[in-house]
Amino acid sequence: MRPTDSSPAPDPQAALMAEGDRLARHLAQTLGATLPDQPRLTLLGRSLALNLVNAFVPTLEHVTRRAGSPLHAALTVDDRGRPLLQTATPDGEAGPALSADDLLRDLLFVRGHLHPTVRDHLQAGLGGSEHQATRALVACLNSRPVLDAMTRAVQALMPRS
């Protein structure tokens, strides 16, 4: 169903939560989770999507500003209602766009598989207490593979001089 002109604009944060749910379903298959793991997987998927995408926006803006080629980034939705990072120059010229699912794939996966370090952290987040799950999530977000992938994603969007 396509939105009409009179329908309210889709909420980018709600679309991002839905992207987290899609990621959780993919993680369930990838990590070999069981039915009792579903609530924890939903929490992990949503947390990864929200934290990674929402951290990417100010990171991209900060790095491009410091590099002398500032970009403004905003989370919007595409014509399918999926979250999309749209960039623009300071004078309003549209820049490159990046879908949230592509960003998440680039940050968490290598050649179609979870990066081994990311996998280890997320697997640790499935078991144990809420505190252990939180620690595993933070360790995943701060892991070298994720930070290196974020650097590559920022560089890919930077304007070429």
Secondary structure, DSSP 8 states (H G I E B T S, - for coil): ----TTS----HHHHHHHHHHHHHHHHHHHTT--GGGHHHHHHHHHHHHHHHHHHHHHHHHHHHHHTT---EEEEEE-TTS-EEEEEE-TTS-EEEEEEHHHHHHHHHEETTEE-HHHHHHHHHHHSS-HHHHHHHHHHHHTSHHHHHHHHHHHHHHS---
